[in-house]
Amino acid sequence: MASLALYAQVNTEHLRMNGLNIEFIAELMLLGSIVGVLAGLLGIGGGLIVVPALLYLLPHAGIPDGLAMQIALATSLSTIILTSGSSALNHLRFGNIDIFAIKWLVPGVVCGGFIGATLAEMIPAEYLPKVFGIIVLILSVQMFRSIRIQTFKPMPGPVMTSLSGILIGVIASLAGIGGGALSVPFLNRHGVEMRKSVGSSSVCGCIIAVSGMLGFILHGVTVSDLPPYSLGYVYLPALLFISCTSIILTKFGAKLATELPTPILKKIFSVFLMFVSVHMLTR
């Protein structure tokens, strides 16, 4: 018993030295709960919350500022794989999926996700938060304007839809998001009803996240001063504790998306994006 107690004490001290204290873990699990609800409700993978939150939390865990943004982007994408995947399954159960959109957006977002991760590695770390903020600000204005738009364009053909997927994938991976902030307005503007836009976005977000995360892992394996428990730029403890709560709560968000009117969903989405963009541009 004494040896077990000594082992537990040493192990706890080792975790504490690497920033993994109870308070940090609780913050990550709370973050995951919020992400889960929003993933199901708005069709986002949660990166719009995870990236700014991790950028604030990671230095408290002893991770240097020079690496925090890349780690936040990579870890955000890794959590999106599980969160968006869970959200997509729930939306599929509710019938909120547009098959044509999924079929032709997916090839583009796969290519775009990897390209975005490569560009994020090339951009100096101090500029990445501003890039993130500008992208989100544009998305917020676009979604707010779309609330008043009543006319819809027809869905483009397969080639143009795939090219749109590449652009969505590049921007989403560059910002560490699943692309819901891009694909939801794109699909809704082209006549896909809001609920199916949200559900289809969850599928695309999961695929973007896989592509982008692999890019960040490959670019991070040669970096020597990454924190313990890292896989490339992916910080595994954050992935674990955020995902364990986010997956559970996506079902609740997906149910809300089915029940709430479309204009209310758009207003929630646009106000949320504006808040995040202002925070990142003024930090």
Helices and strands as residue ranges (DSSP letters): H 2-17, H 22-42, H 47-57, G 58-61, H 65-94, H 99-122, G 125-127, H 128-146, H 158-175, H 180-189, H 194-220, E 230-231, E 234-235, H 236-259, H 262-282
